Structure formats: structure tokens, C-alpha cells
Amino acid sequence: MSRKIILGIGNPLGGDDAIGSFIARRIHKKLEGKSGTARSKASARQDIMAIDAGVAPESYTSVIRRNRPKQLILIDAADMQLPTGSIRLLPPHKIKTMTFSTHQMPLSALVSYVQEFCGRIYIIGIQPEQTEGGGRLSASVRKSGQRLVDLILDDRLDEIEALE
């Protein structure tokens, strides 16, 4: 059973839209000990599962249901009309009206479906600079993504401001 499941959502060919996937892969590598000092920390974090859900987060509902995490963290690029790279916790009622990356199922439907299998659900948006096909992550979004990796692994999500 995983105490925490992270679903990184995004299109790897969509510029900043790939930020959720980038974060999930980065966390996964740190937990496997592939990035320096994280090797010693990985054994204490075996209760974290990081999944690059790409553009189909709904494909992982069975994983969520089977593991019944205490925390489910959904990460996606979201147009919040904020400065590029801004990170915000998104209240569930806000996700019905927001523009997210190009995935199949609306996040509101995904949350509704899995909420009975989870303790707390965090939806985290990062303001993209550009989401053009074939582009790379912008520097400010990449920097925000790396900061979010640290916040997640250090259990410091309370430091993220909520979207008003």
C-alpha cells in the first residue's frame, strides 16, 4: 500500500504541458536513488508511488483503488492567469472551470471517481508559459517543477498557496 501516489499529467510533446510528467519522472528517479544523495533517502520513502500518467490519468484509477493512498497528488499545467511558473493548490470546485493540459478525461471527473479510495486529494497546477507542440519546458516552469519535487518529497505541501 502506498501512503502517497503522485500522478504527473501532461503531454511530453507539449512544451510546458509536460510539467506533470517531468515531476513524476524526477520523483521516481530520486526514489530509485539515481540522482546522487537521494539514494540514502529512498529507503525511507518506499511508500511513495510516482506515475507519469501522460495524457491519460484515468488509466491509473485501478492503481489508485488498489492502493488506497492517504494522499493522491495530481500535478498538471493549468492556465490560472498567474505569472509563469506559479504553483497553486487547486480547490476541487475550481477545476471544473479551469483550462488544463490536453488529457482525455476532465480532472473533475477523475477526482469524483477516485475520491472514495483516497484520504486527501491534492490538485496542483503550474502556470505554463507556452504549450506549443514540440517545445521544451521553459526555464521558469522547470525551476518550479524542481521546487515542487522537493516540496512533495519533504512533505511540505502546506507551503503551496491555494488558488483564490
N, C-alpha and C positions, 0 to 999 in steps of 0.2 A: 504494500500500500504506500502510495506517495503522499506525503504531507502537503506537497506543493506541486502543481502542474502548471507549467508555463506554455502557452500556445502563442507562438510568434506567427503573425498573419501578414501576408504580403506577397507581392509579385516580384520575383527576383530579377525580372527584366524591366521593372517599372520605376527606376530611379529611387527616390526616397520612399516609394511604396514598399520597398523591400526591407524596411527597418525592423519590422516584427520578426521576419525570418533571420535577419542579421543577428538580432539579440538572442533568439533561441539557439542559433548555432554557436554563438560566443559562449553562452552559459553552458551548453553541452560540452564544448571543448574544455572549459575551465573545470567542469566536474570530472572529466576524464583525466585531468592533470596534464593537458597538452600545452598549457601556456605558463610555464615557469612555476611560480610559487603556489599556484592553485593545486598542485599535486598533494601537498600536505593538508589542504583544506577539503579536498574532495571526499575523503572518507567520512567526514562529519556531515556531509550533505547528500548522502545516498537517498534521502527521502525527497529529493527534488528531481522532477522529470521535465526536461525542456524539449519541446517538439516544434520543429519547423513545419507548421501546418500549411504553408504556401497560401494558395487562394481557395483552399477547401477545408476550413477548420471544422466543418460539420463531419468530416471523415473521421474525426477523433472522438466522437461522442461515446463510442463504446469503451474507449480507453478511460475516459472520464468516469463513466458509470462504473466500470470495473474497479477503479482505484479509489473512488470516493474521496477526493482530496479535501483537506481542510481549507486549502486556498487554491483557487483557479485564477490564474493571471492571464488575461487576454491582452496582447500588445499589437497595435496596428497604427499605421499612419492615419491621421484624421485631420480634416480641414476644420480647425476650430477658430479660424480668423485671429490667430495669435502670431507672434514672431516665430520665424523658422527655428525648429529645434525645441520649441516649448513642449514640456511634458506635463500632462494633466491626468488626474484620475477622473474618469467619466461616470457620472451617476447613470444608472440604468435608464432612467426616464429621458436622458439626453441622447442616448444612442439611436433612438427612433428617428430623430430629426437631423442627424449628422451625416456628412459625407465621409465614407471610409474608402479603403482601397477596393480594388476590383475582385471581390470574392463572391462565391456563389450564393450563400445564404446570408441574409441580414444578421448582424450580430445580435440584434434584439431577439430574433427567433432562436438563435443558438443558445443564448442565455436562458431564455424561457424553458428550453428543452432540458438543459443540464442542471438548472439551479437546485433541484431536489436531491442531486447526487453530490453536492459540494457544500462545504462550510460557507466560506466567504468568496465572492467573485469580485475580482478587481478588473476593471476595464481601463487600460492605459492607452492614451493617444499621444502621438508625437506629431507636431505640426510639420508637414513636409514643405520643402522649398519648391521642388518640382517632381512630377510623377510621369515624366515622358518616358516612353518605351526605350529600352536600351541604355538609359542613363545610369550613372553610378550614384551611390549615396552622396549627398552634399556633405561638406565638411562639418557644418553645424549639426546636421541630423546624425551623422556618425558619432560625433562627440557626445551628443545627448544619449544615443544608444549605449555607448560605453558607460556613461554615468548610470543609466538605468540598470545595466547588468550588475554594477556594484550595489546599487540600492536593493535589488532583488536578493542577491546572494548574502547581503548583510542584514536582511530583514528590516529594511528601513523605508518601507513603502509609505509610512506615515509622513515622510518628508516631502512627498509629492503633493502639490497643491491640487485641490479639486477644481474642476471647471465650473464656473458660475453661470 
